């Protein structure tokens, strides 16, 4: 049977509509192979957008459903499965014609619905160990993506210049990616650490913002820009927030390659792509990133794969 990637590359304008109907699974099964080492055994999650419904979206995740792993997604999806989904909208009607694994995948990815692709940052186990630190460079609606880019650039510089941090955590290289709308920064630890490491070194505390790295780094960024940069997840308006709160086990983050970013249930306004630190110095970066669409991911997949971090 023809591979998903070969099929997609012959139908670049129909990546999200294989066989004539919306189905994000073609894109996501392809990028899942590229992300297999990045996601390892972390649980997959999705945000399924619901047009013309009282509920804007449905969040599907391993704490509510049978957990789904990246290797299972890769195994389950083939062209026959996608073709069947173009004919059958409802799982109950297709159940007799699919495997148990495909049944599980269907619960996370609905045909005819657009969806974001997430995963459990540090597994679906609240209070459990962590192996990566996640900073969302979150911007309020008044702030621009260019301001988020400047903040991210200075933030990464600040991390790499912090000798105390480098000594404590053995010089982890920051990993940066574009979400489709803003930027994320990740730090990968050399081994699993108890959650207390997040609490002590990274959790932002409003009453004592400089007690750990997040508050100290946010302050240094704020001192070098002409707009407000703060730590934490509390939205105050007219600010860039450096927010580590999605780090702990039981929280979610967007995958760094190929996830749709949705303006609303019918409108894709971006797609996630990995970046290098050097790219953050490009004045045209945001303009170029905003032009990316799903077909660009498939067309340039080999190049994007090279930008993903090597996680031991």
N, C-alpha and C positions, 0 to 999 in steps of 0.2 A: 504493500500500500504506500502511496505517496506520503512523504513526510509533511507535517504541518508547515514547516518553514518553507519548503519548496512550493507548496500550495499557496501560502501567503505571499511569497515574493512574485508569483505570477498574477496575483490579484491585489496589488497594493492599495488600490482605491476602495477595496471592499474588506479591509481587515476587520472592521467592526460589524460588517454585514455579510458574513459568509453565507452562501446559499440564500441570499436575498433578505434575511431577517437579522435584526440586531442580535449579536451574541459575542460577548467579551471573551469567551473562553478560547477562541483561536489565538488572540493576542496573548492572553495570560498563560496559556499552556506553553507557548513558545518562550516567553521571557522566564517562565518557571525553570526551564532547563539552564538558562544563564544564571539564575539566582540560586541554584541548588546548594552551592557551597556557602553562600551568604545566609540563606534561611536555615540550613541544616535541618534540625528537627523542631524548629519553632513552629507553633501552630499558625495556620493561615486564617485570615479574617477578611470579610468584605462588607462594603457599604452599598447596598442595592437601592438605587433611586426609584421612587414610585411616582410616576406622573399621574396627575389628576386623582390623587388619593389623599385622604385626611392625614396619613402618615407620610412625611417627606421621604424617608428612607428606612430600610430595615438593616440592622447590623447583625451579621452572621459571624459567629466566632466559636472557638473551641470550648469556652466556658458554658455555652448554651446548647451546642450541638456536639455530636461525636467529633473529636478533633480531626482536622484534615492537615496533612503534611505535604510539603512540596513534592516529594517523590511520588505520592499518591496522585496528585494532580497531573503530573507528567504521565504516569501510567494510564490514567483513566481516559484521557482525551485523545481521540483520533477523528479522522474525517467522517467515519460512519456515525459516530456519536454526535458530531456537529450537525450532520445532515438530518438525523433523527430529531434533534432539538429544533430544527427549522420547521419541522412538520408538526411536532407535538409541543404545545405551549405548557402543558401542565404535567407535573411529575407523575401523578396518578395514572395518566393515560399512557405514559411511556415505561412505567415500572417493569412490565413483563418483558420488555425488549432490551433491558440494560443490565449491567453487572451490579453487584452490591456496591462496589467502589464508585461506579458512575452514579449510582443513586446518591451516595454521600456527597459527591462533587456537585450534583445538581442542587442540593440544598444550600450550597454556598453561592452558586452562580446561576441566576435565573435566565432563561432565554428571553429575548425581547426586552431586556432591562439593562441599562447601563449601570456600571458598578465600579467603585474604587477598590484597589487591591491592597490589603493591609496584612500585617502579621503581628503576633504577640512579641513585643520588643524583647522581653526577658521571660517568655513563657507565660502560660495561663495558670499561674500559681501564686496568688497574692501573698506577699511576705517572703517569697522564695529568693534564691540566689540570683545574681545578675552577672552578665558577662559583657554588657555594652552600656554605654551612657549616651543618652539621646537628648540633644538640644534642638528644640524647635525655634527657629528665628521667626517668631510670629509677629505679623504687622497688623496694626489696626487699620480700618478702612481708609483713614486719612493719609497713611504712609504709602510710599511707592516701593515697587520691587527694587528700584535702584538704591533706595535707602537701605533696604534689607540686604542687598548685595554688599554695600559698603560696610554695614554692620558685621556681616558674616566674615568678610575679608579681615577686618581688624580683630574680630573675635578669634579667628584661627591663628593669626599672628600672636595674639596675646597668650593663647594656650601654649604655643610652641616656645615662647620666651619665658614661661613660668618655670624656673628651675626647680622649685619645690615640688610642683606637680610632676615634672619629668622624672625626678628622683623617686617619688612615691609610686608612680605607676609605670616606670620603666619605658618612658619615652614613646607612648602610643602616637601613631600618626593620625591626625584628624581626617575623617572621611566626610566629604561634602556632597550633597546632591540637591537638585532642583525638584521641587514637589509638583511643579506645574503652575505654581503661584508664588512660591517663596523658597526658602532654603532650610535644609536640615544639616546638622553637624553631629557626627557620631565619633565616639572614642571606644575602641575595642580593648578590653582588659586582657591581660595575658593568662588569666585563669578566672574561674567562677569565684565571685566574692559574695559574702552574706549581704543582705539588704542594708545592714548598718553602714556599709561603705557609702551607699547613696545618701542615707540620712546624714552622715557626718560630713561628707566632702562635697556633695552636689545639691542637695535639697535646698531650695531658696527659702530663706526665713525673712519675712518682711521686717520683723522687729530688730533683727541683727543681720542686715543684708551682706555684710562683709565677713561673716564668720566662716565661710567656706569659699571654694573656688568659684562657684557660679556668681555669687554676689560681687566678689572681687573682680572677676573678669568683666562682668556687665558694667561696673563702674569705670573701668579702664576704657572700655569701648565708648561709653557715654562722654568721657572727657575728650575724645578725639573727633567727635562729630558735632554738627550744628543742629541736631534734633535729639529728642529724648530716647534713650535706651535704658531699659530697666530689666531686672531679673524677675523671674516668677511667671505665673500664668494669669494673674489677675489683670483683666483688660481695664486700662484707665483712659484710653483714647489718645490720639496723637503720639504714639510711641511704638517702638520696636521692643518686643519682649523676648528675652533670652530665657526660654522655658524648658527646664529639665524634667518636668513633672510626669512625662509619659515614659520615663525610664523604668520605674519599678515593675516587677513581675505583676501580670494582670492588666498591663496597659498595652496600647496598640500603636504601631507606627506604619507609615506608608512604605511600600517596597521602593527601592531606589532606582528601579528601571521598569518602565512600561506601564505604571499605574496611571489610569485616567484621572484627571482632576476635573471635577464637575462644577460648572456655574449653577446649573439646575438639572432637573431630571432629564432634560432633552439636549443639553448643551455641554459639549466637551470644550473646556477652555485651556487645557494644557495636559502635559504628560510628564511623568517623572523621569529624570536622567541623571546619571552620576557625573560628577565634575572633579577637576583637579584644583588645587589651591591656585595654581598659575592662572586659571581661567577667571578667577575672581578679580583680576586686575584688568580685564578686558572691558572697555567702556561700552562695547556693543553686546555684551553677554546677554543681558535680559532681553533685549530686542530679538536676538537670535533664538533664545530659549522659548520665548512666547510663540514663535513660529512652528515649533515642533508639534507634530501630530503622530498618531499611531503608526502610520505608514513609514515615517522617518525612523522609528525604532526598528522596524523589521528590515528596512533597507540598509541601515547602518549598524546592525546588531553586533557584528564582529568588533567594531570600533568601541561601542559602548561597553561591551564585556571587558575590554582591557582596562577600563576605568573603575571597575568594581574592586573593592579591597580584597587582598589575600588574607583570609582569616584562618589561622592555624588551629 
